Amino acid sequence: MDSLINTPPRVAVIDGRHEVQGALGSPYANYDIAPTRLTERTWSIKDMATLWISICACVPTYMLASGLIASGMSSWQAVLTIFLGNTIILVPMILNGHAGTKYGIPFPVYCRAAFGIRGANVPALLRALVACGWFGIQSWIGGSAVYQTMVLFVPSWKTAPATFLGMSVPRMICFLLFWSVTMGIICKGVNSIRWLIKIKAPLIITMGLLLLAWARWRAGGFGPIIDKPSAFAPGQPQAGRFLSFFIPALTAMVGGWATLSLSIPDFTRYARSQRDQALGHAIGLPVTMGLFSFIGVAVTSATAIIYGQTIWDPVVLLARFESPAVVALSLVCVSIATLGTTIAANVVSPANDFSNLWPSRISFRMGGAITGIIGILIQPWHLVADPGGFIFTWLIGYSALIGSIGGVLISDYYIIRRKELDLIKLYQRPGPYWYAGGWNPVALLALAAGVAPCLPGFLGTLQVIHVSALWLRLYHYAWFISFGISFASYVVLTVGARQILSWTLRRSSS
């Protein structure tokens, strides 16, 4: 292992890829998913925290509390639910990040220890498809900011009819323009995001605080939403039903960054130490999510006084400013903010996941291109059209998949292997991670066991089938249930399989 991670830094993509494949003697390795060298592990606490500030400070976070408040929560209940959910997800995030920092491996290679060298493609692709959905959502938001900017100069675009997949041609043009810029940056490789997040983090936080100060000044306070009582309080319409809403809401908040809690090795492989990766997450994630969601609530509350209506979408709000220069500058900032989140959170990991599918043919850049194409095909404008559907169908639904994968990975790395991996063998066959033809059936069974109890509730929520209230209640705990069942199942099945194998060997030798 030492000889592999202490070699000089990789300098040329093509030569580096061939060098790695030759050194490991395996078609399951390439330049992009090879372990990072020690000289490449330079990210400090500040870098990791800045990464999270850059990822979290975005339009979806700003609007996240809207669905919770619209369903009856008070403003402080909504913000605390968001903060608590993101504090909970810190635990699996730091645990999964350990392998990235210790061995310098990305997420799909980390999966090979539990699922097998070929079987790792199952969790990697499940995670990648979720990221493609998020990529599409963020690209749609970025395109909306471009559209609002262009309307300043071409007012006739406002009245353009919706003729293409439920949207106007100008909106589609702006969406594709933002998408194209994102693809261009991806072509420059993973290191291109570092300068972007360093610019974005202070820019978007400063912009959010200025918007908060403006809203309080114009409204003379923060308005009715801040003071609105909870619908679950005594004497209110839904009194006594808080827990029945809070649990699925909390599950959705956990689900928000559950995908990155799995694929975080894609970033922690660049961290200097375990302390840097753990404290960086803890400082950057829950604090930024709580702060930026509060800014969204407070500013939206003030818009009810300023404009006589609540405006949750910051892109729409910024377009209402009187100065064209201020509007244009603000929307450019939103575009940069969305671009940073899109690339860091929703391109790096799926690009590695697709590269793992066929290492000798699919590079990081090609994986990024695949992500972009799927992000369009998923039609993200439908996902964000309904805040309730976004939270309780999209976020909770995929959290069941992500929870199950996390349960298998953490139980394998900490309980079964005690954090010890054979780095070279993660890229080679035969070996301890080849299992049965490259697949570990135990991991796949544990994954299915975790998802199964949540599937009826998911289908019932989509109204595909009719299910009892019990299944719907189980679905509201999706991430927690799938994680727990897969964690326990994997340990029990692995220990049981080892005992059966040991017994068979003893019988055959006697």
N, C-alpha and C positions, 0 to 999 in steps of 0.2 A: 504493500500500500504506500509506503513512504516514497518509493522510487516513482510511483505514478503521480503523486500530488506535489512532489518537490521539483519536478522538471520545469524548465523555463516557461514563461507565459506563452500562450498560444498566439501566434501572430498572423497567420493566414488561414482563412476559413477552409479552402480546399486542401492545402497541404496539411493543415492541422487535422482535418477529418481523416485523411489517409494515414497520418501518423498514428492517431489513436486507434484506428481499426487494425493497423499493423501491429502495434504494441500489444493489443489485447487479443489479437488473433480471432476476432469475432465479428460477424455481421450485425451483432446487437449493440454496436457502439458507433458513435460518430462524434465529430467535434463538438456539437451543441449539447449533447447529453453526457459527455465525459465528465469526470470529477474536476472541479475547479482546482487549480494549483494554489499553493499557499500564498504566492505572490498576488493572486487575484482576490484573496479574501481580505478586503480592506474596509468593509462597511462597519461603521461604528454605531453606538447607540443613537447618535444624532441622525445618521443616515437612515437607520431603520425607522425611527420616529418620523422623519421627514417623508419617508415613503408612505407611511400610513396617513399622515396629514394630507398628503397629496391625493391619495386614493379616496379618503373619506369625505373630503371637502368637495362635494359635487352636488348637482341638481337633485338626484334621487334622495340623498341624505337630507337636503333642505326640505323636500316635500314628504319625507317619510312619515312625519307625525300627522299629516293631513288625514290619512285613512283611519288612524286610531282616534283622532278627535271627532271625525265625522261619524264614527260608530259609537260615540258616547263618552270617551275618556276626556278628562280635563287636560289642560295643557301640561301641567306638571306630571300627571300620571303618564302621559304619552312620552315625554322626554325621559322620565325615569325608566320606563319600560325599554326604551331604546338603549339607554346607558347600561341597564342590567343585562340585556341580551348580549351586548357587545363585550361585557365583562366576562360573562359565562364562556363565550366562544374563545376567549384568551387561553383557556386551559388546553383544549386540544391543539390550538395554534402553536403554543410554545412547545408542547410535547412533540408534535410532528416536525417542528422546526429544528429540533435537536439533531436529527439524522442529517439534515442538510448541512448544518454547521460542522458536525463531526467528520463527515465523509465527503462533503463537497458535491453531493449528488442531487439531481433534480427530482421532482415528484414521481415521474413514471418509473425511474430507476429504483427509487425508494419502495414503490409498490411491488417490485419484483421479488423482494424477500418474502412477502406474504402470499402473493398471488401466482408467482412463477414468472419466468422471463417472458413468456408469451401471454400468460394470463393477466399480467399487469396492464395489458391493453384494455381490459374490461373497465376497471376503475378509471384509468386515464381517459378513455373516450367518454365515459359517463360525465366525468368532470369537465371535459373539453366541450361537450355539447351544451352544458349549462353556461359555460363561459361564453360560448357563441351567442346564446340568448342575451346575456348581459352586454356583450359587445354591440349587438344590434340596438339594444335600448339606449346605450350611451351614445352611439352614433346618431340615432334619431334625435336625441336631445341636443347634441352638438349641431346637427343640421338645422334644428329649429332656431338656434341662436343665430346661425348664418342667415336663415330666412328672415328673421326679424330685423337684422341689420340691412339686408338688401331692400326690404320694404321701405326703408327710409329714403332710398334713392329711386326705387321703382314702385310707387304707391299702387299702381294698377295690379300688382301681384296679390294684393289683399282680396280682390274680388274674383280671382281666377277660380273656375269651377273645379270640383273634385272629380277628376275624370280617370285617374290612374290608381287602381288598387285602393280606392277610398281616399285619395289625397289629390291635391292639385299638382300640376306639372312643376311649378316653381318650387314647391316644397320637396318634391322628389329630386329636383336638380340640386338643391342645397344639401339634402341628405347624402346624395352621391358625391358631392364635392367634399364634404367633411370626411366621408368614408375614404375617398381617394387620398386625402392628406394623411390620414392614419396609415393607410397602406404604404405610402411613401416613406414614412418614418420607420415602419417595421422593416422595410428593405435595408435599412442601415444597421440592423442588428439589435440585440438586447441591450448593449451598452448605451444606445441612443436615448434610452428613457431616463438615464441618471440626470442629465442636464435639464431635462424637461420637468422632473419632479422638484428639482431645486428651485426652478423659477416659479412653478405653480404653487407650492405650499405657502410661501409668504404672500403671494399675490392674491390668492382666493380668500385666505383668512382675513387679510386687510380689507378686501372688498366686502366680505360679509359683515365685519365690524362697522365699516362705514355705512353700509346699508341699514344696519341696526340703529346707528346713531341718527341717520336721516329719518327713519320711520318714527322714532320716539320724538324727534323735534317737530316733524310735520303734524303728528297726531296729538302732541301734547301728552303722550303716554303710550301704552301699548294696546289699548283697545279692548273690545269685548271678548275675543277668544281667550286671552290670558285670564280674564276674570270669570269666564263661563264655568259653572259648576259641573261636576261629573254627572252623567246621566245614571250612574250607578249609586249615587249618594241617597241616603234616606229621604223619602218624599219625592224623589225623581222617578221618571217613567220606568227605568230599569233597575230600581233599587234591589240590592241583594244579589245581583247577577254579575258582579264584577269579575269573580274568578273564572266564570265560564267564558268571558271574553279575554281576560288577561292572559290565560295560559296559551291559547292559540296565537295571540299577539306576540307574546314572548318567544314562542317557537319560531314565528316568522322573523323576529329580530335576530335570533340566533342563526337562522337560515340565511340571513343577508350576506354574511361573510363566511358561511360554512364552507363554501368552495375554496376560498383562500386559506382556511384553516387546514385543508388537506394539502394544497399545492404550495404552501409556504416554503418548503425546501427549495423551490425555484429561486427564492430570494435569499433565504438564510444560508445557502451555499456560498454566498459572498460575504457573510458576516465574519468578523475577526474572532469572536468568542461566543460561548453560550450566554454569557452575561449581556453582551451587546444585542443579541437577537431577542432575548427574553424581555429586557427592560425597554428596548425599542418598541416592541409590540405593546407593552403595558402602558407606556407613556403616550404613544401615538393613536391607538385605536379607540378605546372607550371615551376618552376625553374629547377627541375631535368629533366623534359621532354625537355625543351629548350636546356639545357646544353648537355645532352647525344645525342640528335639528331644532335647538332652542331658538337660534336666529330665524329659522324658517317660520316657527310658530309666532314669535314676537312680531316679525315684520308683516306677516300675513294678517295678524290681529289688527295691526295699525292700518292696513289698507282698507279695512271696513269703515274706518273714520275718514281717511284721506279721500277715497274714491267711492265710498258708499257701497262697496262690494268686496268680498274676500277674494284675494288673488294669490293662490298657492304657488303657481308657476313663476319662478323668478325671471324667466325669459320674457314672459308676458308683462310682468311688472316693470322690468327695466325698459321695455318698449314704450311704456306710458310716460316716461320722463319727457320734459319739454325740450331740452337741449339735444339736438341731433348728435352733437359731438360727444356728450355724456352717454347717450344711448349707444352709439357706435363703440366707444371705448369699453363700456361695461359689457356689451355683448361679445366683444373680442376676448375679454377676460374670461367670460363664461365658456367660450369656445376652447380657449387654452386649458381651462380647468377640466373640461369634459375630455379633451384629448389626452391629458395626463392620466386621468382615471381609466379611460378606455384601454390605453396601451399597457399600463402597469398592472391593472387588475384583470383584464380580460383578453389579453393577447399573448403575453409572455408564457403563461402556463399552458393554454391550449396549443400554442405553437410547439412547445416541448412535447406535449402529449401526442400530437400528430406525428412528430418526428420519431417518437418511440415506436409508432406503429410500423414503420419501415425505415430504420435508421440509415441504411445504405442509399436510400433514394430520396427521403423527405428531410430537408434541412429545416432549421428554425424559420427561415424566410418563407419557405414553401408552406410550412405549418401555419404561419401567420396569414398567408393568402387563403388557405382553406377556411380558417376562422372567419375571415372577412366575407367570403362568399356565403357561408352558412348564416352569418349574421344578417345578410339581406334576405335570404330565403325564408327566415323565420318570421318575417314581417313584424318587427318590433313595435310598430305604432299601435297594434292591437293589444300588446301586452301592457302598455302604459295608459291605455284609454280609460280603464276603470281602476281607481286606487284600491277598492276592496278586493277585486279579482287579482290585482297585482300582489297584494299582501297575502291573502288567504288561499289563493290557488297556486300562483307561481312560486312565491317564497317558501310556503309550507310544503308544497308538493315536492320540490326537488330536495328539500332538507332531509326527507326520508332516505333518498339515495345517498346523500353526502354523509349522513349520520352512520349508515351501515358501513360505508367504506372506511370512515374514521375509526369505528369500533374494531374492525379487522386489523387495520394498520397499527393502532396503538397497542392492542393486545399482543400482536406478533412482536413488535419491537421492544416493548417493555416487559411483558410477562414471559413470553416464550424465549426470546433471544437475549434478554437483559442488555439491550443496546449494543450488542456485538454483531457486526456484519462482516462477511468476507468481501471486501470491496472488489477485488479482481473477478471473483466468481459471479458477481452481479451482472457481468457483461459476457460470461462465457457458458458454454455447454460442453460436456456434461458438468454437473456440479450440484451443490446443495439446493440451488434455486431452480433446478430444471424440473423437479417433481415428476409428473406423468406427462411426458412430451412437452414440457414447458408450462404446464397448467397445474395449479394446486386445487384439487376439487374441494378440499376442506374450506378454503377461503371463499370459494364461490357459493358453497352451501351456506356458510355463515352470512354472507352478503344477502342471499335470497331470504334467509330466515329473518333478517332485520327488516327488510322491505315488506314482506308479506302482510304483517298486521296493519300496515298503513295503506295498502293498495285499495281495499274496499272503500275506505273513507275518502280517498282521493277520487275514485270513480264516482262515488256518491256526490261529492262536491261539484264535480263537472256535470252531474245529472245524467251520466251515462247509464247508471243503474240505480235502483232504489235500495238503500241499506238502512239498517236500524240506527238509532241514536248512539248505540254503543260504539259502532265502527267510526262514526263521525267524531266522537269524543277521543277515541284512540288516535285518530288522524291529527287532532289538535296538538298532540304530544309527539308528532312525527319524528323529529330529530332525536329527542331523548329516548323514545322507545326503540327506534332502529339502531341507535348507537349502543344502547345497553344490551339488546338481544344479540347483535352481531359480536360485540365484545365477548360476552359470556359463551356464545356458541363456538366461536373460534378457539377459545382456550379449551373447552370441554372436548370438542372434536379432535383437536390436535393432540392433546394428551391421550385421548382414547385411541387414536390411530397409532401413536407411538407404542402404546402398551400392546396393542394387537400385533404390531410388527415384531416387537421384542418377543412376545409369546410364540409367534410363528417361527422365528429364528431359533429359539430354544428347542422347539419341538423337532425342527428339521435337523438340528445338530445332534440331537439325542437319538 
